[in-house]
């Protein structure tokens, strides 16, 4: 890296320390090479952190792998196919038409205006609680973001389809090939531990519900390098060390616009940042991000701790990180 870029790197770190002081790690890859790796707030390369909704994009990957391996027929399969014991309330027809694709694109209908997290967390069966909220009046593929409750149904589908826990299926088909270590299931038995989980510097693993099903909308912990590997895997069309980990067709489909949430388009649990430039991202609360710029062959991963009024990490990437590193290597 030349002297000018070294000065820019120091400038970048000043901006991070002053304006993005909840960041705990950043990695920048270009053409698969690590151009930048740094950690903040006392964190190191070995520390995992809660990546919040980045978990959703990992679930999307696992759904794609499950389809490719024949566990799930296709994304148009009905959600209720996987829960034959679920009793549909009389007169409730909408839920019967909801598909996996509806769940992946956040266009499934819900009876609630906002998700009753506390009520669901207090229940013994989060999947049933999610299914109970599914349905109501359908609004022609209207985007309806489900942060936690609805999305969790996808984990239930994975368990029913594969006969494995989500974590074991992920280990076997995604984490192990990439040398990502997600050690154990995390049980959060009360409200206090729920609130403490995102703030724990030594947090590790994947949260489970009372039935032992891993959460789909949140609850996974990764290192910044783990996140960068996922981004690089997508940039490489699903190939890692000459092995096809994710089917290329799934990646193509999952990063196309299928719905739209506000200013951003939405694929299959991935945000489409710029469709023309083929830029997309897995985004989590607090500024957690796996950012992929296909045209520039760049991957940026940012891990953050949750703080009030945290700034948008996409702005940091677009305004500072990309301009500094796009012409390197």
C-alpha positions in Angstrom: 0.0 0.0 0.0 1.5 3.4 -1.0 2.1 6.3 1.4 -1.0 8.2 0.4 -3.2 5.2 1.2 -1.4 4.7 4.5 -2.4 8.3 5.4 -5.9 7.6 4.3 -6.0 4.5 6.5 -5.0 6.6 9.5 -7.7 9.1 8.5 -10.2 6.3 8.3 -9.4 5.1 11.8 -9.8 8.6 13.2 -13.3 8.7 11.6 -14.2 5.3 13.1 -13.0 6.3 16.6 -14.9 9.6 16.6 -18.1 8.8 14.7 -18.4 5.1 14.6 -17.2 4.2 18.1 -19.4 1.2 18.5 -17.5 -0.7 15.8 -15.4 -3.6 17.2 -13.9 -5.0 14.0 -13.5 -4.3 10.3 -12.2 -6.4 7.5 -11.7 -5.4 3.8 -11.1 -8.0 1.1 -10.4 -7.3 -2.5 -10.0 -10.2 -5.0 -9.9 -12.5 -2.0 -6.9 -10.7 -0.4 -7.1 -9.0 3.0 -6.4 -5.3 2.5 -7.4 -4.2 5.9 -8.1 -5.8 9.3 -8.5 -3.9 12.5 -10.2 -4.2 15.9 -11.5 -1.7 18.3 -13.0 -1.3 21.8 -10.7 -4.0 23.2 -11.9 -6.7 20.8 -9.5 -9.0 19.0 -9.7 -11.3 16.0 -10.7 -14.1 18.3 -13.8 -12.4 19.8 -17.2 -13.3 18.4 -20.1 -10.9 18.7 -23.8 -11.0 18.2 -24.5 -10.0 14.6 -28.2 -9.5 15.0 -30.1 -9.6 11.7 -27.1 -10.8 9.7 -28.3 -14.1 11.1 -31.2 -13.9 8.6 -28.9 -14.0 5.6 -27.2 -17.1 7.1 -30.6 -18.7 7.3 -31.2 -17.8 3.7 -28.0 -19.6 2.7 -29.1 -22.7 4.7 -32.5 -22.7 2.9 -30.7 -22.6 -0.4 -28.5 -25.5 0.5 -31.5 -27.5 1.8 -33.3 -27.0 -1.5 -30.2 -28.0 -3.5 -29.8 -31.2 -1.4 -33.5 -32.1 -1.9 -34.7 -31.6 1.7 -37.0 -28.8 0.5 -38.8 -29.1 -2.9 -38.6 -25.4 -3.8 -39.2 -22.0 -2.4 -42.9 -22.1 -3.5 -43.6 -24.9 -1.1 -46.2 -24.0 1.5 -45.1 -23.2 5.0 -47.8 -25.3 6.5 -46.5 -28.4 4.6 -43.8 -28.6 7.3 -46.2 -28.3 10.2 -49.0 -30.8 9.6 -49.9 -30.8 13.3 -50.6 -27.1 13.3 -54.4 -26.4 13.6 -55.6 -23.6 11.4 -58.3 -21.5 13.0 -61.7 -21.6 11.5 -62.2 -19.1 8.7 -58.4 -18.5 8.4 -57.4 -19.1 4.8 -54.6 -16.7 4.2 -52.0 -18.7 6.2 -52.6 -21.7 4.0 -51.2 -19.9 0.9 -48.0 -18.6 2.5 -44.9 -20.0 0.9 -41.2 -20.2 1.9 -40.6 -17.5 -0.7 -43.0 -15.1 1.1 -41.0 -15.6 4.2 -37.6 -15.1 2.5 -38.8 -11.9 0.7 -40.6 -10.5 3.8 -43.9 -10.4 2.0 -45.8 -12.8 4.2 -48.9 -11.3 5.9 -49.2 -10.9 9.6 -52.1 -10.3 11.9 -50.1 -7.9 14.1 -48.9 -4.4 13.3 -45.7 -5.0 15.4 -44.3 -8.2 16.6 -45.2 -9.0 20.3 -41.7 -10.2 21.2 -42.2 -10.3 24.9 -45.3 -12.5 24.5 -43.5 -14.9 22.1 -40.4 -15.1 24.2 -42.5 -16.0 27.3 -44.2 -18.9 25.4 -43.0 -22.5 25.3 -43.3 -22.8 21.6 -42.0 -19.9 19.5 -42.8 -21.6 16.2 -46.4 -22.0 17.1 -46.5 -18.4 18.3 -45.1 -17.3 15.0 -47.6 -19.4 13.0 -50.4 -17.9 15.1 -49.4 -14.4 14.0 -49.2 -15.4 10.3 -52.2 -14.6 8.1 -54.8 -12.0 8.3 -55.6 -9.8 5.3 -53.1 -10.3 2.5 -51.9 -7.2 0.7 -50.5 -8.5 -2.7 -46.9 -9.2 -1.8 -46.6 -6.1 0.4 -43.2 -5.9 2.2 -43.6 -6.5 5.9 -40.4 -6.8 7.7 -40.4 -9.5 10.4 -37.4 -8.9 12.7 -37.8 -11.9 15.0 -41.1 -13.8 15.3 -42.1 -14.6 11.7 -38.6 -15.2 10.5 -38.1 -17.9 13.2 -40.6 -20.1 11.3 -37.8 -20.6 8.7 -35.7 -22.3 11.4 -38.6 -24.6 12.2 -38.8 -25.5 8.5 -35.1 -26.3 8.3 -35.4 -28.6 11.4 -38.5 -30.4 10.0 -37.0 -30.7 6.5 -33.5 -31.9 7.4 -34.1 -33.8 10.6 -31.1 -31.9 12.1 -30.7 -28.9 14.3 -30.1 -25.7 12.4 -26.6 -25.4 14.0 -25.6 -29.0 13.0 -26.9 -28.5 9.5 -25.0 -25.2 9.3 -21.8 -26.8 10.7 -21.9 -29.7 8.2 -22.8 -27.7 5.1 -21.4 -24.2 5.6 -19.4 -23.4 8.8 -17.0 -26.4 8.7 -15.9 -25.9 5.1 -15.2 -22.3 5.8 -13.5 -23.1 9.1 -16.1 -21.0 11.0 -16.5 -22.1 14.6 -19.9 -21.6 16.2 -19.4 -23.6 19.4 -22.7 -24.3 21.1 -26.4 -23.5 21.6 -27.1 -20.6 23.9 -30.1 -20.8 26.2 -31.5 -17.5 27.5 -34.0 -18.5 30.2 -35.1 -15.0 31.3 -35.5 -11.4 30.2 -32.3 -10.3 32.0 -30.2 -12.8 30.0 -31.9 -11.7 26.8 -30.9 -8.1 27.4 -27.4 -9.1 28.5 -26.6 -11.3 25.5 -25.8 -8.6 23.0 -23.6 -6.7 25.4 -21.5 -9.7 26.5 -17.9 -9.4 25.2 -17.4 -13.1 25.6 -20.6 -14.1 24.0 -20.4 -17.2 21.7 -22.7 -19.6 20.0 -26.3 -19.5 18.6 -29.4 -18.8 20.6 -32.1 -21.4 20.8 -35.8 -21.2 21.7 -37.3 -23.4 24.4 -37.6 -26.3 22.0 -33.9 -26.1 21.2 -34.5 -24.5 17.7 -31.9 -22.0 16.7 -33.2 -18.5 16.1 -33.5 -17.3 12.5 -33.8 -13.5 12.9 -31.0 -12.9 15.4 -28.9 -14.7 18.0 -25.9 -15.9 16.0 -22.3 -14.9 16.9 -19.5 -14.6 14.5 -16.1 -13.0 14.2 -15.5 -10.2 11.6 -13.4 -12.7 9.6 -16.2 -15.3 9.7 -18.5 -12.6 8.2 -15.9 -11.7 5.6 -15.7 -15.4 4.6 -19.4 -15.5 4.0 -19.2 -12.4 1.8 -16.3 -13.8 -0.1 -18.2 -17.1 -0.6 -21.0 -15.2 -2.2 -18.6 -13.1 -4.3 -17.1 -16.4 -5.5 -20.5 -17.8 -6.6 -20.6 -20.2 -3.7 -17.2 -21.8 -4.3 -14.7 -22.2 -1.5 -11.3 -23.9 -2.1 -12.6 -25.4 -5.3 -15.7 -26.9 -3.6 -19.3 -25.7 -4.4 -20.6 -24.8 -0.9 -23.7 -22.9 -2.0 -25.4 -23.5 -5.4 -24.6 -20.6 -7.8 -28.2 -20.4 -8.9 -29.3 -19.8 -5.3 -26.9 -16.9 -4.9 -28.1 -15.4 -8.2 -31.7 -15.6 -7.0 -31.1 -14.5 -3.4 -29.4 -11.2 -4.4 -32.1 -10.2 -7.0 -34.8 -7.7 -6.1 -37.9 -9.6 -5.0 -39.5 -7.0 -2.9 -38.7 -3.5 -1.5 -38.4 -2.2 2.0 -38.3 1.6 2.0 -35.4 2.8 -0.1 -33.7 -0.5 -0.4 -34.6 -3.6 -2.5 -34.8 -7.0 -0.8 -33.8 -10.4 -2.1 -34.0 -13.6 0.0 -33.1 -12.2 3.4 -30.4 -10.0 1.7 -30.6 -6.3 1.2 -29.9 -5.1 -2.4 -27.9 -1.9 -2.1 -27.4 -1.2 -5.8 -28.9 -3.6 -8.4 -27.0 -2.1 -11.4 -23.7 -2.3 -9.7 -24.5 -5.7 -8.1 -23.9 -4.5 -4.5 -25.7 -6.3 -1.7 -25.4 -6.8 2.0 -26.4 -8.7 5.1 -27.3 -6.0 7.6 -27.8 -6.2 11.4 -28.8 -3.8 14.1 -26.1 -1.4 15.3 -24.2 -1.4 12.0 -23.3 -5.1 11.6 -22.7 -5.8 8.0 -21.4 -8.2 5.3 -21.1 -5.9 2.3 -20.3 -7.3 -1.2 -19.5 -5.2 -4.2 -19.4 -7.6 -7.2 -18.1 -5.1 -9.7 -15.2 -4.0 -7.5 -14.6 -7.5 -6.2 -14.7 -6.1 -2.7 -16.0 -7.5 0.6 -16.3 -5.5 3.8 -17.4 -7.0 7.1 -18.2 -4.8 10.1 -19.0 -6.1 13.5 -20.5 -3.7 16.1 -21.9 -3.6 19.5 -25.3 -2.2 20.0 -25.4 1.5 21.1 -28.2 4.1 20.9 -28.1 6.2 17.7 -25.4 4.1 16.0 -24.5 5.5 12.6 -25.2 3.7 9.4 -22.3 1.5 8.4 -23.3 1.6 4.7 -22.4 5.3 4.7 -19.0 4.5 6.2 -18.3 1.9 3.6 -19.5 4.0 0.6 -18.0 7.3 1.6 -14.7 6.2 3.2 -13.8 2.5 2.9 -14.5 1.9 -0.8 -12.7 5.1 -2.0 -9.6 4.2 0.0 -9.3 0.6 -1.0 -11.0 0.2 -4.4 -7.8 0.8 -6.4 -5.6 -1.4 -4.3 -4.3 -4.8 -5.5 
